[in-house]
């Protein structure tokens, strides 16, 4: 489980961060009468989570291979 810490934390940070920013920036400015496709928001947040999971994996690999840090 220790070797997946970067991927899991990156995914959670990516999905949660996107949904938080989406709510604070976009959702407050959209009128209630406008229709918003919730499936697109979820798909984009999952894709964003995968991107952040990849970045988290790369950061974890960098610190475990080049230094004496053990995660």
N, C-alpha and C positions, 0 to 999 in steps of 0.2 A: 504494500500500500504506500510505502514511502516513495517508491519510484514513480507513482502516479500523482503525487501531491501537486506538482506544477500544472498538470493537465486539468485536474479537478478544480483547483482554485481558479485557474484561468477561465474555465468554462463558466463557473458560477459568477465570477466577476464580470465576464462579458455579457452574459444574459441579464443579470441583475442591473448592471450599469446601463445597458441599453434601455431596459424597461423603465428605469428611473428617469433617465434623460428624456425618453419619449413622453412620459407623463408630465414632467415639469415643463418641457418646451412646446410640444405639439398638442397634447390632449387638452390642455387648458385653453388653447386658442381656437379649438374647433367647436363650432356651434353644435348643440345637441341634435338639431334637426338633420345635420349632415350624416350620411352613413359612412361608417369606417369598417373596412374589412379586417376583422380580428385575426383571421388566418395569416394574412400578409405580415402583420406585426409579429406574430409568433414565429413565422418562418425566418424573418429578418433577425429576430433576437437569437434564434438557434444558430444561424449562420455566423452571427457576431460572436456567439459563444465558442464556436469551433475555431474561429480566427484567434480569439484570446487564449484558447486551450493550446493551440500550436505555439503561440508566443510564450506562454507559460512553460511549455515543454522545452523550448529552446533556451530560455533563461535558466531553467533547472539543469539542463545538460551543460551549459556553460559553467555554472558554479560548481558542479560536481566533478567535472573533468579537469578544469584548469586550476582549481584551488583545493584546499583541504576542508572545505565546508561539506558537511554531511547533512543532507536533508532527508 
